[in-house]
């Protein structure tokens, strides 16, 4: 079942981020804690984990 993913604020000054790599494909099963994509901010590239 598809779920919306909201990008959390990853720093006090973060205003935007860009998904640079998607690590899952449509239809893949994802478990809590799995890294689903990488986010690039103005300071770093960070892994985004599934919360559900």
PDB file of N, H, CA, C and O in Angstrom:
ATOM      1  N   UNK A   1       0.844  -1.172   0.000  1.00  0.00           N
ATOM      2  CA  UNK A   1       0.000   0.000   0.000  1.00  0.00           C
ATOM      3  C   UNK A   1       0.893   1.241   0.000  1.00  0.00           C
ATOM      4  O   UNK A   1       1.834   1.318   0.790  1.00  0.00           O
ATOM      5  N   UNK A   2       0.620   2.190  -0.853  1.00  0.00           N
ATOM      6  H   UNK A   2      -0.145   2.127  -1.495  1.00  0.00           H
ATOM      7  CA  UNK A   2       1.400   3.424  -0.963  1.00  0.00           C
ATOM      8  C   UNK A   2       1.145   4.329   0.235  1.00  0.00           C
ATOM      9  O   UNK A   2       0.032   4.392   0.757  1.00  0.00           O
ATOM     10  N   UNK A   3       2.197   5.031   0.662  1.00  0.00           N
ATOM     11  H   UNK A   3       3.101   4.980   0.237  1.00  0.00           H
ATOM     12  CA  UNK A   3       2.080   5.984   1.768  1.00  0.00           C
ATOM     13  C   UNK A   3       2.798   7.267   1.373  1.00  0.00           C
ATOM     14  O   UNK A   3       3.812   7.238   0.676  1.00  0.00           O
ATOM     15  N   UNK A   4       2.255   8.394   1.831  1.00  0.00           N
ATOM     16  H   UNK A   4       1.432   8.417   2.397  1.00  0.00           H
ATOM     17  CA  UNK A   4       2.919   9.674   1.620  1.00  0.00           C
ATOM     18  C   UNK A   4       4.137   9.755   2.526  1.00  0.00           C
ATOM     19  O   UNK A   4       4.130   9.236   3.642  1.00  0.00           O
ATOM     20  N   UNK A   5       5.177  10.406   2.039  1.00  0.00           N
ATOM     21  H   UNK A   5       5.183  10.828   1.133  1.00  0.00           H
ATOM     22  CA  UNK A   5       6.389  10.610   2.824  1.00  0.00           C
ATOM     23  C   UNK A   5       6.618  12.109   2.917  1.00  0.00           C
ATOM     24  O   UNK A   5       6.716  12.795   1.899  1.00  0.00           O
ATOM     25  N   UNK A   6       6.701  12.606   4.126  1.00  0.00           N
ATOM     26  H   UNK A   6       6.621  12.048   4.953  1.00  0.00           H
ATOM     27  CA  UNK A   6       6.975  14.027   4.324  1.00  0.00           C
ATOM     28  C   UNK A   6       8.451  14.180   4.680  1.00  0.00           C
ATOM     29  O   UNK A   6       8.979  13.467   5.534  1.00  0.00           O
ATOM     30  N   UNK A   7       9.093  15.107   4.020  1.00  0.00           N
ATOM     31  H   UNK A   7       8.664  15.686   3.326  1.00  0.00           H
ATOM     32  CA  UNK A   7      10.496  15.366   4.264  1.00  0.00           C
ATOM     33  C   UNK A   7      10.637  16.123   5.578  1.00  0.00           C
ATOM     34  O   UNK A   7      10.121  17.233   5.710  1.00  0.00           O
ATOM     35  N   UNK A   8      11.335  15.532   6.558  1.00  0.00           N
ATOM     36  H   UNK A   8      11.754  14.630   6.451  1.00  0.00           H
ATOM     37  CA  UNK A   8      11.493  16.226   7.834  1.00  0.00           C
ATOM     38  C   UNK A   8      12.525  17.341   7.714  1.00  0.00           C
ATOM     39  O   UNK A   8      13.366  17.323   6.815  1.00  0.00           O
ATOM     40  N   UNK A   9      12.458  18.302   8.615  1.00  0.00           N
ATOM     41  H   UNK A   9      11.775  18.316   9.345  1.00  0.00           H
ATOM     42  CA  UNK A   9      13.493  19.329   8.659  1.00  0.00           C
ATOM     43  C   UNK A   9      14.698  18.699   9.329  1.00  0.00           C
ATOM     44  O   UNK A   9      14.644  18.352  10.509  1.00  0.00           O
ATOM     45  N   UNK A  10      15.788  18.548   8.585  1.00  0.00           N
ATOM     46  H   UNK A  10      15.832  18.830   7.627  1.00  0.00           H
ATOM     47  CA  UNK A  10      16.952  17.813   9.064  1.00  0.00           C
ATOM     48  C   UNK A  10      17.989  18.703   9.742  1.00  0.00           C
ATOM     49  O   UNK A  10      19.040  18.216  10.158  1.00  0.00           O
ATOM     50  N   UNK A  11      17.714  19.975   9.856  1.00  0.00           N
ATOM     51  H   UNK A  11      16.860  20.371   9.519  1.00  0.00           H
ATOM     52  CA  UNK A  11      18.605  20.909  10.538  1.00  0.00           C
ATOM     53  C   UNK A  11      17.839  22.174  10.863  1.00  0.00           C
ATOM     54  O   UNK A  11      16.760  22.411  10.320  1.00  0.00           O
ATOM     55  N   UNK A  12      18.395  22.986  11.749  1.00  0.00           N
ATOM     56  H   UNK A  12      19.271  22.794  12.190  1.00  0.00           H
ATOM     57  CA  UNK A  12      17.685  24.192  12.182  1.00  0.00           C
ATOM     58  C   UNK A  12      17.493  25.193  11.052  1.00  0.00           C
ATOM     59  O   UNK A  12      16.509  25.934  11.038  1.00  0.00           O
ATOM     60  N   UNK A  13      18.426  25.220  10.103  1.00  0.00           N
ATOM     61  H   UNK A  13      19.224  24.619  10.114  1.00  0.00           H
ATOM     62  CA  UNK A  13      18.333  26.202   9.029  1.00  0.00           C
ATOM     63  C   UNK A  13      17.895  25.599   7.701  1.00  0.00           C
ATOM     64  O   UNK A  13      17.833  26.307   6.696  1.00  0.00           O
ATOM     65  N   UNK A  14      17.591  24.313   7.679  1.00  0.00           N
ATOM     66  H   UNK A  14      17.641  23.738   8.495  1.00  0.00           H
ATOM     67  CA  UNK A  14      17.205  23.650   6.429  1.00  0.00           C
ATOM     68  C   UNK A  14      15.848  24.153   5.954  1.00  0.00           C
ATOM     69  O   UNK A  14      14.868  24.121   6.699  1.00  0.00           O
ATOM     70  N   UNK A  15      15.800  24.615   4.712  1.00  0.00           N
ATOM     71  H   UNK A  15      16.596  24.641   4.107  1.00  0.00           H
ATOM     72  CA  UNK A  15      14.546  25.069   4.130  1.00  0.00           C
ATOM     73  C   UNK A  15      14.118  24.210   2.955  1.00  0.00           C
ATOM     74  O   UNK A  15      12.931  24.148   2.634  1.00  0.00           O
ATOM     75  N   UNK A  16      15.082  23.536   2.301  1.00  0.00           N
ATOM     76  H   UNK A  16      16.046  23.586   2.563  1.00  0.00           H
ATOM     77  CA  UNK A  16      14.734  22.684   1.176  1.00  0.00           C
ATOM     78  C   UNK A  16      15.775  21.584   1.042  1.00  0.00           C
ATOM     79  O   UNK A  16      16.893  21.693   1.545  1.00  0.00           O
ATOM     80  N   UNK A  17      15.381  20.530   0.354  1.00  0.00           N
ATOM     81  H   UNK A  17      14.472  20.442  -0.055  1.00  0.00           H
ATOM     82  CA  UNK A  17      16.262  19.417   0.073  1.00  0.00           C
ATOM     83  C   UNK A  17      15.862  18.788  -1.246  1.00  0.00           C
ATOM     84  O   UNK A  17      14.737  18.960  -1.716  1.00  0.00           O
ATOM     85  N   UNK A  18      16.791  18.058  -1.838  1.00  0.00           N
ATOM     86  H   UNK A  18      17.705  17.918  -1.456  1.00  0.00           H
ATOM     87  CA  UNK A  18      16.544  17.412  -3.118  1.00  0.00           C
ATOM     88  C   UNK A  18      16.814  15.929  -2.984  1.00  0.00           C
ATOM     89  O   UNK A  18      17.854  15.529  -2.460  1.00  0.00           O
ATOM     90  N   UNK A  19      15.883  15.104  -3.456  1.00  0.00           N
ATOM     91  H   UNK A  19      15.039  15.428  -3.882  1.00  0.00           H
ATOM     92  CA  UNK A  19      16.115  13.665  -3.480  1.00  0.00           C
ATOM     93  C   UNK A  19      17.078  13.392  -4.626  1.00  0.00           C
ATOM     94  O   UNK A  19      16.757  13.651  -5.786  1.00  0.00           O
ATOM     95  N   UNK A  20      18.271  12.863  -4.299  1.00  0.00           N
ATOM     96  H   UNK A  20      18.531  12.653  -3.357  1.00  0.00           H
ATOM     97  CA  UNK A  20      19.279  12.629  -5.332  1.00  0.00           C
ATOM     98  C   UNK A  20      19.320  11.172  -5.783  1.00  0.00           C
ATOM     99  O   UNK A  20      19.691  10.883  -6.921  1.00  0.00           O
ATOM    100  N   UNK A  21      18.941  10.259  -4.900  1.00  0.00           N
ATOM    101  H   UNK A  21      18.640  10.493  -3.976  1.00  0.00           H
ATOM    102  CA  UNK A  21      18.927   8.844  -5.251  1.00  0.00           C
ATOM    103  C   UNK A  21      17.744   8.169  -4.577  1.00  0.00           C
ATOM    104  O   UNK A  21      17.582   8.271  -3.361  1.00  0.00           O
ATOM    105  N   UNK A  22      16.922   7.487  -5.350  1.00  0.00           N
ATOM    106  H   UNK A  22      17.054   7.405  -6.338  1.00  0.00           H
ATOM    107  CA  UNK A  22      15.850   6.673  -4.796  1.00  0.00           C
ATOM    108  C   UNK A  22      16.359   5.239  -4.711  1.00  0.00           C
ATOM    109  O   UNK A  22      16.836   4.687  -5.702  1.00  0.00           O
ATOM    110  N   UNK A  23      16.259   4.646  -3.543  1.00  0.00           N
ATOM    111  H   UNK A  23      15.871   5.095  -2.738  1.00  0.00           H
ATOM    112  CA  UNK A  23      16.804   3.310  -3.329  1.00  0.00           C
ATOM    113  C   UNK A  23      15.744   2.215  -3.388  1.00  0.00           C
ATOM    114  O   UNK A  23      16.060   1.038  -3.218  1.00  0.00           O
ATOM    115  N   UNK A  24      14.501   2.591  -3.626  1.00  0.00           N
ATOM    116  H   UNK A  24      14.244   3.548  -3.764  1.00  0.00           H
ATOM    117  CA  UNK A  24      13.418   1.617  -3.784  1.00  0.00           C
ATOM    118  C   UNK A  24      12.680   1.899  -5.083  1.00  0.00           C
ATOM    119  O   UNK A  24      12.696   3.017  -5.598  1.00  0.00           O
ATOM    120  N   UNK A  25      12.037   0.866  -5.597  1.00  0.00           N
ATOM    121  H   UNK A  25      12.024  -0.042  -5.179  1.00  0.00           H
ATOM    122  CA  UNK A  25      11.260   0.996  -6.833  1.00  0.00           C
ATOM    123  C   UNK A  25       9.783   0.838  -6.515  1.00  0.00           C
ATOM    124  O   UNK A  25       9.423   0.320  -5.458  1.00  0.00           O
ATOM    125  N   UNK A  26       8.938   1.278  -7.416  1.00  0.00           N
ATOM    126  H   UNK A  26       9.231   1.699  -8.274  1.00  0.00           H
ATOM    127  CA  UNK A  26       7.496   1.112  -7.256  1.00  0.00           C
ATOM    128  C   UNK A  26       7.198  -0.366  -7.072  1.00  0.00           C
ATOM    129  O   UNK A  26       7.634  -1.197  -7.868  1.00  0.00           O
ATOM    130  N   UNK A  27       6.456  -0.692  -6.022  1.00  0.00           N
ATOM    131  H   UNK A  27       6.102  -0.017  -5.375  1.00  0.00           H
ATOM    132  CA  UNK A  27       6.082  -2.074  -5.747  1.00  0.00           C
ATOM    133  C   UNK A  27       6.993  -2.778  -4.756  1.00  0.00           C
ATOM    134  O   UNK A  27       6.642  -3.850  -4.263  1.00  0.00           O
ATOM    135  N   UNK A  28       8.173  -2.197  -4.444  1.00  0.00           N
ATOM    136  H   UNK A  28       8.458  -1.326  -4.844  1.00  0.00           H
ATOM    137  CA  UNK A  28       9.069  -2.803  -3.461  1.00  0.00           C
ATOM    138  C   UNK A  28       8.437  -2.749  -2.079  1.00  0.00           C
ATOM    139  O   UNK A  28       7.737  -1.793  -1.746  1.00  0.00           O
ATOM    140  N   UNK A  29       8.686  -3.773  -1.280  1.00  0.00           N
ATOM    141  H   UNK A  29       9.255  -4.550  -1.551  1.00  0.00           H
ATOM    142  CA  UNK A  29       8.243  -3.762   0.108  1.00  0.00           C
ATOM    143  C   UNK A  29       9.308  -3.065   0.938  1.00  0.00           C
ATOM    144  O   UNK A  29      10.504  -3.291   0.755  1.00  0.00           O
ATOM    145  N   UNK A  30       8.859  -2.216   1.849  1.00  0.00           N
ATOM    146  H   UNK A  30       7.888  -2.032   1.997  1.00  0.00           H
ATOM    147  CA  UNK A  30       9.764  -1.437   2.679  1.00  0.00           C
ATOM    148  C   UNK A  30       9.402  -1.675   4.137  1.00  0.00           C
ATOM    149  O   UNK A  30       8.229  -1.635   4.510  1.00  0.00           O
ATOM    150  N   UNK A  31      10.414  -1.922   4.955  1.00  0.00           N
ATOM    151  H   UNK A  31      11.367  -1.954   4.652  1.00  0.00           H
ATOM    152  CA  UNK A  31      10.201  -2.118   6.385  1.00  0.00           C
ATOM    153  C   UNK A  31      10.681  -0.882   7.144  1.00  0.00           C
ATOM    154  O   UNK A  31      11.479  -0.097   6.630  1.00  0.00           O
ATOM    155  N   UNK A  32      10.193  -0.721   8.355  1.00  0.00           N
ATOM    156  H   UNK A  32       9.545  -1.358   8.772  1.00  0.00           H
ATOM    157  CA  UNK A  32      10.608   0.392   9.197  1.00  0.00           C
ATOM    158  C   UNK A  32      12.125   0.364   9.352  1.00  0.00           C
ATOM    159  O   UNK A  32      12.702  -0.676   9.670  1.00  0.00           O
ATOM    160  N   UNK A  33      12.765   1.506   9.126  1.00  0.00           N
ATOM    161  H   UNK A  33      12.296   2.350   8.867  1.00  0.00           H
ATOM    162  CA  UNK A  33      14.207   1.602   9.271  1.00  0.00           C
ATOM    163  C   UNK A  33      14.989   1.413   7.977  1.00  0.00           C
ATOM    164  O   UNK A  33      16.185   1.703   7.935  1.00  0.00           O
ATOM    165  N   UNK A  34      14.332   0.927   6.913  1.00  0.00           N
ATOM    166  H   UNK A  34      13.361   0.691   6.947  1.00  0.00           H
ATOM    167  CA  UNK A  34      15.005   0.781   5.616  1.00  0.00           C
ATOM    168  C   UNK A  34      15.315   2.161   5.040  1.00  0.00           C
ATOM    169  O   UNK A  34      14.494   3.074   5.125  1.00  0.00           O
ATOM    170  N   UNK A  35      16.500   2.309   4.457  1.00  0.00           N
ATOM    171  H   UNK A  35      17.167   1.567   4.388  1.00  0.00           H
ATOM    172  CA  UNK A  35      16.848   3.562   3.785  1.00  0.00           C
ATOM    173  C   UNK A  35      16.120   3.569   2.447  1.00  0.00           C
ATOM    174  O   UNK A  35      16.275   2.650   1.643  1.00  0.00           O
ATOM    175  N   UNK A  36      15.322   4.616   2.213  1.00  0.00           N
ATOM    176  H   UNK A  36      15.196   5.362   2.867  1.00  0.00           H
ATOM    177  CA  UNK A  36      14.507   4.649   0.997  1.00  0.00           C
ATOM    178  C   UNK A  36      15.019   5.649  -0.038  1.00  0.00           C
ATOM    179  O   UNK A  36      14.800   5.449  -1.233  1.00  0.00           O
ATOM    180  N   UNK A  37      15.688   6.710   0.383  1.00  0.00           N
ATOM    181  H   UNK A  37      15.866   6.872   1.354  1.00  0.00           H
ATOM    182  CA  UNK A  37      16.313   7.624  -0.563  1.00  0.00           C
ATOM    183  C   UNK A  37      17.371   8.472   0.121  1.00  0.00           C
ATOM    184  O   UNK A  37      17.466   8.500   1.348  1.00  0.00           O
ATOM    185  N   UNK A  38      18.170   9.168  -0.692  1.00  0.00           N
ATOM    186  H   UNK A  38      18.093   9.145  -1.689  1.00  0.00           H
ATOM    187  CA  UNK A  38      19.188  10.081  -0.197  1.00  0.00           C
ATOM    188  C   UNK A  38      18.741  11.510  -0.501  1.00  0.00           C
ATOM    189  O   UNK A  38      18.255  11.804  -1.593  1.00  0.00           O
ATOM    190  N   UNK A  39      18.912  12.384   0.477  1.00  0.00           N
ATOM    191  H   UNK A  39      19.307  12.145   1.364  1.00  0.00           H
ATOM    192  CA  UNK A  39      18.511  13.774   0.363  1.00  0.00           C
ATOM    193  C   UNK A  39      19.754  14.654   0.379  1.00  0.00           C
ATOM    194  O   UNK A  39      20.627  14.494   1.232  1.00  0.00           O
ATOM    195  N   UNK A  40      19.828  15.583  -0.572  1.00  0.00           N
ATOM    196  H   UNK A  40      19.119  15.712  -1.265  1.00  0.00           H
ATOM    197  CA  UNK A  40      20.924  16.552  -0.589  1.00  0.00           C
ATOM    198  C   UNK A  40      20.405  17.885  -0.068  1.00  0.00           C
ATOM    199  O   UNK A  40      19.432  18.429  -0.590  1.00  0.00           O
ATOM    200  N   UNK A  41      21.057  18.403   0.960  1.00  0.00           N
ATOM    201  H   UNK A  41      21.847  17.961   1.384  1.00  0.00           H
ATOM    202  CA  UNK A  41      20.742  19.731   1.485  1.00  0.00           C
ATOM    203  C   UNK A  41      21.892  20.653   1.110  1.00  0.00           C
ATOM    204  O   UNK A  41      22.806  20.249   0.392  1.00  0.00           O
ATOM    205  N   UNK A  42      21.849  21.881   1.590  1.00  0.00           N
ATOM    206  H   UNK A  42      21.106  22.209   2.174  1.00  0.00           H
ATOM    207  CA  UNK A  42      22.930  22.814   1.283  1.00  0.00           C
ATOM    208  C   UNK A  42      24.247  22.431   1.957  1.00  0.00           C
ATOM    209  O   UNK A  42      25.298  22.969   1.608  1.00  0.00           O
ATOM    210  N   UNK A  43      24.199  21.497   2.930  1.00  0.00           N
ATOM    211  H   UNK A  43      23.346  21.060   3.213  1.00  0.00           H
ATOM    212  CA  UNK A  43      25.407  21.156   3.682  1.00  0.00           C
ATOM    213  C   UNK A  43      25.848  19.696   3.566  1.00  0.00           C
ATOM    214  O   UNK A  43      27.018  19.398   3.803  1.00  0.00           O
ATOM    215  N   UNK A  44      24.942  18.777   3.208  1.00  0.00           N
ATOM    216  H   UNK A  44      23.991  19.020   3.016  1.00  0.00           H
ATOM    217  CA  UNK A  44      25.303  17.359   3.246  1.00  0.00           C
ATOM    218  C   UNK A  44      24.321  16.532   2.429  1.00  0.00           C
ATOM    219  O   UNK A  44      23.270  17.016   2.010  1.00  0.00           O
ATOM    220  N   UNK A  45      24.691  15.271   2.213  1.00  0.00           N
ATOM    221  H   UNK A  45      25.545  14.878   2.554  1.00  0.00           H
ATOM    222  CA  UNK A  45      23.781  14.273   1.640  1.00  0.00           C
ATOM    223  C   UNK A  45      23.452  13.290   2.764  1.00  0.00           C
ATOM    224  O   UNK A  45      24.350  12.711   3.376  1.00  0.00           O
ATOM    225  N   UNK A  46      22.172  13.110   3.023  1.00  0.00           N
ATOM    226  H   UNK A  46      21.443  13.580   2.526  1.00  0.00           H
ATOM    227  CA  UNK A  46      21.709  12.317   4.164  1.00  0.00           C
ATOM    228  C   UNK A  46      20.797  11.197   3.697  1.00  0.00           C
ATOM    229  O   UNK A  46      20.095  11.336   2.695  1.00  0.00           O
ATOM    230  N   UNK A  47      20.808  10.076   4.430  1.00  0.00           N
ATOM    231  H   UNK A  47      21.378   9.963   5.244  1.00  0.00           H
ATOM    232  CA  UNK A  47      19.899   8.952   4.169  1.00  0.00           C
ATOM    233  C   UNK A  47      18.562   9.217   4.842  1.00  0.00           C
ATOM    234  O   UNK A  47      18.516   9.705   5.971  1.00  0.00           O
ATOM    235  N   UNK A  48      17.481   8.898   4.152  1.00  0.00           N
ATOM    236  H   UNK A  48      17.519   8.502   3.234  1.00  0.00           H
ATOM    237  CA  UNK A  48      16.134   9.000   4.717  1.00  0.00           C
ATOM    238  C   UNK A  48      15.615   7.597   4.944  1.00  0.00           C
ATOM    239  O   UNK A  48      15.516   6.803   4.009  1.00  0.00           O
ATOM    240  N   UNK A  49      15.281   7.289   6.201  1.00  0.00           N
ATOM    241  H   UNK A  49      15.362   7.934   6.961  1.00  0.00           H
ATOM    242  CA  UNK A  49      14.767   5.977   6.562  1.00  0.00           C
ATOM    243  C   UNK A  49      13.255   5.970   6.617  1.00  0.00           C
ATOM    244  O   UNK A  49      12.627   6.990   6.899  1.00  0.00           O
ATOM    245  N   UNK A  50      12.677   4.816   6.345  1.00  0.00           N
ATOM    246  H   UNK A  50      13.187   3.987   6.116  1.00  0.00           H
ATOM    247  CA  UNK A  50      11.235   4.639   6.454  1.00  0.00           C
ATOM    248  C   UNK A  50      10.827   4.686   7.913  1.00  0.00           C
ATOM    249  O   UNK A  50      11.476   4.074   8.762  1.00  0.00           O
ATOM    250  N   UNK A  51       9.759   5.408   8.209  1.00  0.00           N
ATOM    251  H   UNK A  51       9.232   5.905   7.520  1.00  0.00           H
ATOM    252  CA  UNK A  51       9.254   5.476   9.582  1.00  0.00           C
ATOM    253  C   UNK A  51       8.155   4.464   9.856  1.00  0.00           C
ATOM    254  O   UNK A  51       7.746   4.282  11.003  1.00  0.00           O
ATOM    255  N   UNK A  52       7.677   3.808   8.813  1.00  0.00           N
ATOM    256  H   UNK A  52       8.009   3.956   7.881  1.00  0.00           H
ATOM    257  CA  UNK A  52       6.594   2.831   8.993  1.00  0.00           C
ATOM    258  C   UNK A  52       6.909   1.553   8.266  1.00  0.00           C
ATOM    259  O   UNK A  52       6.116   0.612   8.300  1.00  0.00           O
TER     260      UNK A  52
END
